[in-house]
Amino acid sequence: VLSTLLFFLFPGTDVGVSGGGASKENAAVTPITAQPSLLTTPEPWHLLVTQTPAKEKAKEGETVILNCHFNSPQRPSLPDLSVKWYKEDEKGQMDLLENNVTILPNNSRIFMSGDLSQGDASLVILNVTTSDHGIYFCEVTLPDRKVVTGDGTKLRIRRALGNI
């Protein structure tokens, strides 16, 4: 009588297993709902791009180093990535360095000094001038085309005294 009653209350359930069918169904459903993120991103790149300092001041003629470090907890070595540095100021955005190479014509004042294999993409600006004012951004593009950008470093240049 109990079997017949259970069958009417739960049609389609295998009553002979005495409730085992329901727990098997739940077990089959659990992995699918518990791991949707793994299914949508087969190779997650968790990259952190850190720029320091947030603000930098220099005097005309000085050399400035803008630090940019990146790391991925999953992959200590990150091959095939590219780094781009760009500057934003009142005139807009200007690319300074792309695919790890300076792209400004006739400009050897700006170059990348860091060792990319160590996660260092720091930028050096030699003999700064007031035209170097602006916010500098370090942008790293991963092999899967994901782009991660640092928070930026605001560079202010003071005029050197005595230059009239």
C-alpha positions in Angstrom: 0.0 0.0 0.0 2.8 2.4 0.9 4.5 1.8 -2.5 1.3 2.6 -4.4 0.8 5.7 -2.3 4.3 6.9 -2.9 3.9 6.2 -6.6 0.8 8.5 -6.8 2.5 11.2 -4.7 5.8 11.1 -6.7 5.0 9.8 -10.2 8.1 8.7 -12.1 10.1 8.0 -9.0 11.6 4.5 -8.6 10.0 3.5 -5.4 11.8 0.1 -5.2 15.1 1.9 -4.4 13.5 3.4 -1.3 14.3 7.0 -1.9 17.7 6.4 -3.5 16.5 7.7 -6.8 15.9 11.2 -5.4 19.3 11.5 -3.9 20.9 10.3 -7.2 18.9 13.0 -9.0 20.2 15.7 -6.6 23.7 14.4 -7.0 23.5 14.6 -10.7 22.2 18.2 -10.6 24.6 19.6 -8.1 27.8 19.8 -10.1 26.1 21.6 -13.0 24.7 24.4 -10.7 27.8 24.6 -8.5 30.3 25.3 -11.3 28.8 27.7 -13.9 31.8 30.0 -13.9 34.1 27.1 -14.8 32.0 26.3 -17.8 31.8 29.9 -19.1 35.5 30.7 -18.7 37.6 27.7 -19.5 40.9 29.6 -19.0 40.4 32.3 -16.4 43.3 34.9 -16.4 43.2 36.7 -13.1 45.7 39.4 -13.8 46.4 42.2 -11.4 48.1 45.4 -12.8 49.5 47.7 -10.1 50.8 51.2 -10.8 52.8 53.1 -8.2 52.9 55.8 -7.1 49.4 57.2 -7.7 50.9 60.7 -8.0 54.4 61.7 -8.9 56.0 65.1 -9.0 59.2 66.0 -10.8 61.2 69.1 -11.9 62.0 69.9 -15.5 65.1 68.0 -16.7 64.7 65.1 -14.1 64.2 61.5 -14.9 61.0 59.8 -13.8 60.2 56.2 -13.4 56.5 55.2 -13.4 56.2 51.7 -11.9 53.8 49.1 -13.4 53.8 45.5 -12.0 51.5 42.7 -13.1 51.0 39.2 -11.7 48.8 36.3 -12.1 48.3 33.8 -9.2 47.5 31.0 -11.6 50.4 31.5 -14.0 53.7 32.8 -12.6 55.2 33.1 -16.1 53.1 35.0 -18.6 54.3 34.6 -22.2 52.9 36.3 -25.2 51.4 39.3 -23.5 51.9 42.9 -24.6 52.1 46.1 -22.7 50.9 49.5 -23.8 51.4 52.8 -22.0 49.3 55.8 -22.8 48.9 59.3 -21.4 45.8 61.3 -20.8 45.8 65.1 -20.5 43.7 68.1 -21.6 44.5 67.3 -25.3 43.1 63.8 -25.0 44.8 60.4 -25.1 48.2 59.7 -26.6 49.8 56.3 -27.0 53.4 56.3 -25.9 54.4 52.6 -26.1 52.7 49.7 -27.7 53.6 46.0 -27.9 56.4 46.8 -25.5 58.0 49.2 -28.0 58.0 53.1 -28.0 55.8 54.3 -30.8 56.4 58.0 -30.5 58.4 59.2 -33.6 61.9 60.6 -32.8 61.4 60.1 -29.1 64.1 58.1 -27.2 63.2 59.9 -23.9 60.4 57.4 -23.1 61.0 53.6 -22.9 60.1 50.6 -20.9 62.8 49.6 -18.4 61.2 46.7 -16.6 61.7 43.0 -17.1 58.4 41.6 -18.5 59.3 38.0 -17.5 59.4 39.3 -13.9 56.0 41.1 -14.2 57.7 44.5 -14.4 56.5 46.9 -17.2 57.9 50.2 -15.6 58.2 53.2 -17.8 61.1 55.7 -17.8 60.9 59.3 -19.0 64.2 61.1 -19.4 64.6 64.8 -19.2 61.0 65.6 -18.4 59.3 68.8 -19.7 56.1 70.5 -18.7 54.5 68.8 -21.8 54.9 65.5 -19.9 52.1 66.5 -17.5 49.3 64.0 -17.5 47.9 60.7 -16.2 49.9 57.7 -17.4 48.2 54.3 -17.8 49.8 50.9 -18.0 47.7 48.4 -20.0 48.5 44.7 -20.3 46.9 42.6 -23.0 46.8 38.8 -22.4 47.0 36.1 -25.0 43.2 35.6 -24.8 42.8 39.3 -25.8 41.7 40.3 -22.3 42.9 43.8 -21.4 43.8 44.8 -17.8 44.6 48.5 -17.1 46.3 50.0 -14.0 44.7 52.8 -12.0 47.1 55.3 -13.5 49.8 57.6 -12.2 49.3 61.4 -12.3 52.5 63.1 -13.2 53.0 66.8 -12.4 56.1 68.7 -13.7 57.4 71.8 -12.0 59.3 74.4 -14.0 63.0 74.5 -13.1 63.8 77.8 -11.4 66.1 80.1 -13.4 64.7 79.1 -16.8 63.2 82.3 -18.1 
